[in-house]
Amino acid sequence: MQRRRKIAVLGTRSVGKSSLVKQFVENSFSESYYPTIERAYLKTIVHNGVEYACEIFDTAGQDEFSPINMQHTIGIHGYVFVYSITSPASLQVIQIVYDKLCDLAGVTNIPCVIVGTKSDLASSRRVNWVEGKAVADAVNGGFIEVSSKNGNNVARAFELCIDEIEKRLKMTHGVAQDHKCTVM
Ligand SMILES: Nc1nc2c(ncn2[C@@H]2O[C@H](COP(=O)(O)OP(=O)(O)OP(=O)(O)O)[C@@H](O)[C@H]2O)c(=O)[nH]1
């Protein structure tokens, strides 16, 4: 049976959210930067022998002052929080956005994966692997570094998000079901 999973991709501006989603869904990458308004993508994947119909919401960038859009909470099963390995500030924003989401939802934990993008830009790296992993550990989420330019680890990032969602559904329902793990 196919399972439907809704995933929201959050993170500050220009970290590579759209590039990550487009590489995953369309296997394409562009060096150009077009600020995102908001867009949903559909992609079906098979992971651990189960078919998942994923609805992926690519959001406009948030910063530490952005209010959380309610559309980013209702019906969402899990989150991909994106920062760039070239920007320490973008990693800090993740913790802030995560805390705001938890406050809004009245929960202490949200199924998520922390994704460090632009891993191909080794000479511009300003956030090391350990620093990214520490934030992921603090929010109890998965962690991975990816390059949307060369495709490295992109699919794995979404599989890790599915893993976190399934873990949560098993905890709340005893067995992974098609329920929405609505954080509201
Ligand atoms: N080298 C490299 N560049 C990347 C990578 N991912 C994104 N970029 C570049 O970074 C810039 C911003 O990427 P976007 O995907 O538009 O970023 P975004 O987070 O969706 O931006 P907003 O819509 O403003 O929130 C673009 O010029 C991309 O080409 C990557 O993995 N490697």
The ligand as an ORCA input file, in Angstrom:
! r2SCAN-3c Opt
* xyz 0 1
  N      27.596     24.979     -5.564
  C      26.355     24.818     -5.118
  N      25.450     25.800     -5.245
  C      24.195     25.583     -4.780
  C      23.809     24.358     -4.171
  N      22.522     24.460     -3.824
  C      22.107     25.674     -4.209
  N      23.106     26.359     -4.781
  C      23.046     27.731     -5.321
  O      22.644     28.606     -4.282
  C      21.763     29.618     -4.773
  C      20.465     29.606     -3.994
  O      19.809     28.370     -4.237
  P      18.228     28.206     -4.087
  O      17.948     26.767     -4.240
  O      17.509     29.150     -4.971
  O      18.035     28.672     -2.564
  P      16.675     28.785     -1.711
  O      17.013     28.375     -0.326
  O      15.564     28.060     -2.380
  O      16.405     30.352     -1.762
  P      15.030     31.149     -1.333
  O      13.995     30.754     -2.315
  O      15.382     32.605     -1.415
  O      14.702     30.793      0.060
  C      21.581     29.348     -6.274
  O      22.467     30.168     -6.996
  C      21.993     27.870     -6.423
  O      22.545     27.577     -7.687
  C      24.795     23.330     -4.052
  O      24.569     22.227     -3.517
  N      26.051     23.608     -4.532
*
